[in-house]
Amino acid sequence: MVFKLPLDQVDELRKTKYNATVVELKKAHSDLMILRVKPDKPIRPHRAGQYTLLGLGYWEPRFPGCQEENLPDEEVSKLARRAYSISSSILEPDGSYLNPGEKDWIEFYIVLVRETGRPVAPALTPRLFNLEIGSRLFMGEKITGHYNLSHVKPDDDVVFFSTGTGEAPHNYMALELLRNNHQGKIISACCVRYGKDLGYRNVHDVLMKKTRNYNYIQLTTREGDVAQKRYLQDLVRSGGIDSILGYKLDPEKTHVYLCGNPAMIGAPFKHPETGVRTYPKPEGIIEILESRGFSADQGHGHAPGNVHFEEYWS
């Protein structure tokens, strides 16, 4: 369905509801992009790993080939919004580390959701993928979230596991660690369907050559020998991550960060009456690690664990 409003009404809506501008846009392929957005107001102080909102009006055109949207007329003048973790390309073109405090833009890593498998069509990404440099949009002024490096000591090992664009906050956190001359080992592992879905692969290749304590692992599930495909759970379960680290993951000096597919994370459900925690099936990384002495964050009122997770999935 195509929504058409008078041009003067569209212009007025954009003036009143949008507060940011696209300043850079790079598409890894048709359905994956790195987007830099400059807000009209100064960027508020924040931590790597946190998130904010992006939004576009329902009146904006949608990218071709996406699930058809059926929207009541009264919704057309509203904004479609979604939370996105802030990402980072980590390196400047000359190979030096980016300094976020010197930038007037924020970076996002976004995949096009063409359909949901439900009657309600994806609202925001089909519109985001029509953006161009200079396009206006909405960005939240507030940057928030508990998913950050606040509990990591300078000599701790840090292991990031992500699926797809769940890599975004890990890139920003890796930058924070590297800029602070982190002494522990840093491993970032990302699982995608195809190699083309690794939008930051070239950056990680440079980092591994540049930095003695950084390692990047890429897993693909729909390329190569299907019989030998591995998921991130397999990497932990088999001890592969220990081999890359050089020793077994030590809960006394390791923080693990998980972002992406909830099935990969495997966050346990806590029964509201009994307090009993039940792990989902199939087995996720949290269950594997907790069987080895790690403990996952359990929310407010509990001591922080050494396994931290953020779930974004459409």
C-alpha positions in Angstrom: 0.0 0.0 0.0 1.3 3.5 -0.9 0.4 6.4 1.3 0.2 9.8 -0.3 0.0 13.0 1.6 0.0 16.5 0.1 3.6 17.7 -0.5 3.1 20.7 1.8 1.9 18.4 4.6 4.9 16.1 4.1 7.3 19.1 4.2 5.7 20.3 7.4 5.9 16.8 9.0 9.6 16.5 8.2 10.3 20.0 9.6 8.5 19.3 12.9 9.4 15.6 13.5 12.9 15.2 12.1 16.0 16.4 14.0 19.0 14.7 12.3 20.7 14.4 8.9 22.4 11.5 7.1 26.0 12.5 6.6 27.5 9.2 5.3 26.0 6.0 4.0 27.8 2.9 2.8 26.0 -0.2 1.6 27.9 -3.5 2.0 25.1 -4.9 -0.3 21.5 -4.1 -1.1 20.3 -5.2 2.4 23.1 -4.1 4.7 24.4 -0.6 5.4 26.6 1.5 7.7 24.9 4.8 8.4 26.2 7.9 10.0 23.7 10.4 11.4 24.4 13.9 12.6 21.8 15.2 15.1 20.8 18.9 15.1 21.8 19.2 18.8 25.2 18.2 20.3 25.6 14.5 21.1 25.1 13.7 24.7 27.8 11.8 26.7 27.4 8.1 26.6 29.2 4.7 26.9 30.1 2.3 24.1 27.5 -0.4 23.9 24.5 1.8 24.5 21.7 2.6 22.1 19.3 5.3 20.9 16.3 5.5 18.6 16.0 6.1 14.9 12.7 7.0 13.2 11.0 7.9 9.9 7.5 8.9 9.1 5.0 6.3 7.8 4.4 8.8 5.0 7.9 8.0 3.6 8.4 5.6 0.7 9.4 2.0 1.3 12.2 0.0 -0.3 10.9 -2.2 -3.2 10.5 -5.9 -2.6 9.4 -5.7 1.0 6.3 -7.1 2.7 3.2 -5.0 1.9 2.1 -2.7 4.7 -1.5 -2.2 5.7 -1.8 0.9 7.9 -4.9 2.8 9.1 -5.1 6.3 7.6 -4.8 7.9 11.1 -1.3 6.3 11.5 0.2 7.8 8.3 1.4 11.0 10.0 3.2 9.2 12.8 6.8 8.0 13.2 8.0 4.4 12.9 10.8 4.1 15.6 13.2 1.5 16.7 16.1 1.2 19.1 19.6 0.7 17.5 22.9 0.1 19.3 25.5 2.6 18.3 28.2 1.1 16.1 31.7 2.1 15.1 34.1 1.6 12.2 36.9 1.8 14.8 39.6 3.1 12.4 40.1 6.4 10.6 41.1 6.1 6.9 44.8 6.6 8.0 44.6 3.6 10.3 44.5 5.5 13.6 41.7 4.9 16.1 38.5 7.0 15.8 37.9 9.5 18.6 34.1 9.5 19.1 34.3 12.7 21.2 35.6 14.6 18.1 32.7 13.4 15.9 29.4 15.2 15.4 27.8 12.1 14.0 26.8 8.6 15.3 27.2 5.4 13.4 24.6 2.6 13.0 24.8 -0.8 11.4 21.4 -1.8 9.9 20.1 -4.8 8.0 17.0 -4.5 5.8 14.1 -6.6 7.2 12.0 -7.3 4.1 9.3 -9.3 5.9 8.3 -10.4 9.4 6.5 -13.7 8.7 3.6 -12.1 10.5 0.6 -10.0 9.3 2.3 -6.8 10.5 4.9 -5.7 8.0 8.3 -4.3 9.0 7.8 -0.5 9.4 11.2 1.2 9.7 14.0 -0.6 7.8 12.2 -0.6 4.5 12.1 3.2 4.9 15.7 3.6 6.2 17.0 1.9 3.1 15.6 4.7 0.9 17.8 7.2 2.7 20.5 9.1 0.9 23.3 11.5 2.1 21.5 14.7 3.1 18.2 12.9 4.0 16.5 14.0 7.2 15.2 11.6 9.9 14.5 11.3 13.6 17.2 10.3 16.1 16.6 10.1 19.9 18.4 12.6 22.0 18.7 10.1 24.9 21.4 7.5 24.7 21.0 4.8 27.3 21.5 1.1 28.2 23.3 -1.1 30.7 25.2 -3.1 28.1 28.6 -1.6 28.4 32.2 -2.1 29.7 31.7 -0.7 33.2 32.7 -3.9 35.0 35.8 -4.7 32.8 39.2 -4.3 34.4 42.3 -3.3 32.3 43.7 -6.9 32.3 40.5 -8.8 31.9 39.9 -10.9 28.7 36.9 -9.7 26.8 35.0 -12.0 24.4 32.2 -10.7 22.1 29.8 -13.1 20.4 27.3 -11.7 17.9 25.0 -12.6 15.1 24.6 -10.3 12.1 24.2 -6.6 13.0 24.4 -7.6 16.7 28.1 -6.9 16.1 27.4 -3.1 16.2 27.8 -2.4 20.0 30.8 -4.8 20.1 32.6 -2.7 17.5 32.1 0.4 19.6 33.2 -1.4 22.8 36.3 -2.8 21.0 37.2 0.8 20.1 36.9 1.9 23.7 39.1 -0.9 24.8 41.7 -0.3 22.2 41.8 3.4 22.7 42.4 2.8 26.4 45.3 0.4 25.7 43.5 -2.6 27.1 45.9 -5.2 28.4 43.7 -8.3 28.3 42.9 -10.2 25.2 40.0 -9.1 23.0 38.1 -11.6 20.8 35.1 -10.7 18.6 33.3 -13.6 16.9 30.4 -13.0 14.5 28.1 -15.5 12.9 26.3 -14.6 9.6 24.7 -16.5 6.7 27.1 -15.4 4.0 30.5 -13.7 4.1 29.0 -10.6 2.3 27.0 -10.1 5.5 30.2 -9.1 7.4 30.1 -5.4 6.8 33.1 -4.6 8.9 35.4 -7.5 7.9 38.1 -5.3 6.3 38.3 -3.2 9.5 38.8 -6.4 11.6 41.5 -7.7 9.2 43.4 -4.5 9.7 43.0 -4.6 13.5 44.4 -8.1 13.8 47.5 -6.9 12.0 47.7 -3.7 14.0 46.9 -5.0 17.5 48.7 -7.8 19.3 45.7 -8.7 21.6 42.8 -8.5 19.1 41.3 -11.5 17.2 38.3 -11.6 15.0 36.4 -14.8 14.1 33.9 -15.1 11.3 31.5 -17.9 11.0 29.1 -18.4 8.0 26.2 -20.9 8.0 25.2 -21.0 4.3 28.6 -21.1 2.6 31.1 -23.9 2.2 30.5 -27.4 3.4 27.1 -27.4 5.0 27.9 -30.5 6.9 30.7 -28.6 8.7 29.0 -25.3 9.4 29.4 -24.1 12.9 27.4 -21.8 15.1 28.8 -19.7 18.0 27.5 -22.3 20.5 29.7 -24.9 18.7 32.7 -22.6 19.0 32.3 -22.5 22.8 31.1 -26.1 23.3 34.0 -27.6 21.4 36.7 -25.5 23.1 37.5 -23.7 19.8 37.3 -20.4 21.6 39.8 -21.7 24.2 42.2 -22.6 21.4 42.0 -19.2 19.9 42.5 -17.5 23.4 45.4 -19.8 24.2 43.9 -21.2 27.4 40.4 -22.0 28.8 38.0 -19.3 29.4 38.5 -18.2 33.0 35.4 -16.8 34.8 37.7 -15.0 37.2 39.2 -12.8 34.5 36.8 -12.9 31.5 33.8 -10.9 30.5 31.6 -12.3 27.7 29.2 -10.1 25.7 26.3 -11.6 23.7 24.2 -9.6 21.1 21.9 -10.8 18.4 19.7 -13.9 17.9 18.0 -14.9 21.2 18.6 -18.6 20.3 22.4 -17.9 20.3 22.2 -16.1 23.6 19.9 -18.5 25.4 18.8 -16.2 28.2 17.1 -18.3 31.0 13.5 -17.7 32.0 13.0 -17.0 35.7 9.7 -18.3 37.1 8.0 -15.3 38.8 6.8 -17.4 41.8 9.4 -20.0 42.4 12.5 -18.1 41.1 13.6 -21.2 39.3 15.6 -20.5 36.1 14.9 -22.5 33.0 17.2 -22.5 30.0 15.6 -22.5 26.5 16.3 -25.2 23.9 18.3 -25.6 21.9 21.2 -24.8 24.2 22.5 -21.2 24.1 25.8 -19.8 25.1 24.7 -18.7 28.5 23.8 -22.3 29.5 27.2 -23.5 28.2 29.1 -20.9 30.1 27.2 -21.1 33.3 28.0 -24.8 33.4 31.6 -23.7 33.4 31.4 -21.3 36.3 30.3 -18.1 34.6 27.2 -16.2 35.7 24.9 -14.1 33.5 23.5 -10.7 34.5 20.1 -11.1 36.2 18.9 -7.6 36.2 18.4 -4.9 38.8 18.8 -5.9 42.4 21.3 -8.6 41.6 25.1 -8.6 41.6 26.4 -8.2 38.0 27.6 -11.3 36.3 30.4 -11.8 33.8 28.1 -12.7 30.9 26.3 -9.7 29.6 23.6 -9.8 26.9 21.6 -7.6 24.6 18.8 -9.0 22.4 17.7 -7.3 19.2 15.8 -9.5 16.8 13.2 -9.0 14.1 
